[in-house]
Amino acid sequence: MNSKDIANIRKQFKLNNNLMQIREILNVYVQKESGEIYHSVISPFEMLDQESQELFLMNFKKVLTGQLDAKLFELKFKRDVEDSTQIILFDGLQAATTDDWIDHMHQIVGKMFAHTVYEFDTVVTFIRGEYRKATKKRDQESEEGGDDEVYSNEFILCSLNKTDQPKRALVFDYVEREFRSSNAFDPIINLASPMTGFLFPAFNDNAADVNHILYCAGKANQPDETFMEEVLNCEEIITALEEKDSFEIILNKVIGDKVESQVISNVYEEIDRVVQESKENEESEAPMLDSRDIERILTVSGVENVNTAKVEHAFKAILDDEKHELKASSLLPKTIKIETKVANLSLSPKELKYVKYIMFQGKRCLMLEIDDDVVVEGFTLESEIM
């Protein structure tokens, strides 16, 4: 799935939306001491009061919110796994009766708490529904398109949420006209920050892909390996941060310890060009870069003495595979930080070309090229001609 696919699904989680039909919602309360199901209740989603619906819809959006390969990960199911989660979810998706669907979802809950013990009670929420997407936008003149013809796919979404104990507080009783301590003992389900979750199946080119699942990590760049492997039975992945770190080490091995700022800026500009071209062409697959692509990028960026053997050797040394492909979007830093004892700079990769590291009158200096005046505390600085 790409970011556009995920955004399209996420924005459909709203009230009274004919493009998103949530049929059933199953809430499973699990106790911390035993990891066993204390209570399970299912109901048609439309039977919930509006406030509850809105709270759950917010929760479902949170499960689908985050940067790909940092917080959201498209995972591939392992083959030939006993008690496969892929089969359980697929059978649950096809379940003819509500009882059958509950049984399948309870199996997933059992796998969740067979490998992890939490210090608090948790609530696992499942929904089963149908996601629709118009095959083409409605034409304003002919009024054709829109909901006239849609792609339609069944899905299951799951969110795992912690419970918080209510805090003691002083309240004012309007009826008795007195101050007293609150006596609420009901655990609060934290729907605003799901601990983890997933969407099955994944969607690619408007079609369901039952061989993949979209997994949501609780924190960016901290996917739960146990959950991915033991609960979801999926293959290992590399986070965007890990790919970025690996790429930086590869650059260091190929280029060396010292490099001009212009060269590094050129490298990131060339990678960004590849990413933007993919978006403009509306390609469903994210652009990937192998060792040959990196060799080309470094060459056109002005790196000297680049050859195939040197780049492949760096790939093998860092990634254990000279054939490994890196996701282009993961290699672009949001900001580049330059830290010195005098001042710290934070720049976008494109702005790095305006920074020069020079020796001036025997002193090391950073020179920053600018187009406008510099204002400090309301004063415009006078320029000096050196």
Secondary structure, 3 states (H helix, E strand, C coil): CCHHHHHHHHCCCCCCCCCEEEEEEEEEEECCCCCCEEEEEEEEHHHCCHHHHHHHHHHHHHHCCCCECCCEEEEEECCCCCCCHHHHHHHHHHCCCHHHHHHHHHHHHHHHHHCCCCCCCEEEEEEEEEEEEECCCCCCCCCCCHHHCEEEEEEEEEEEEEEECCCCCEEEECCCCEEEECCCCCCEECCCCCCEEEEECEEECCEEECCEEEEECCCCCCCCHHHHHHHCCECCCCCHHHHHHHHHHHHHHHHCCCCCHHHHHHHHHHHHHHHHHHHHCCCCCCCEECHHHHHHHHHHCCCCCCCHHHHHHHHHHHHCCCCCCEEHHHHCCCCEEEECCCCEEEECHHHHHHEEEEEECCEEEEEECCCCCCEECCEECCCCCC
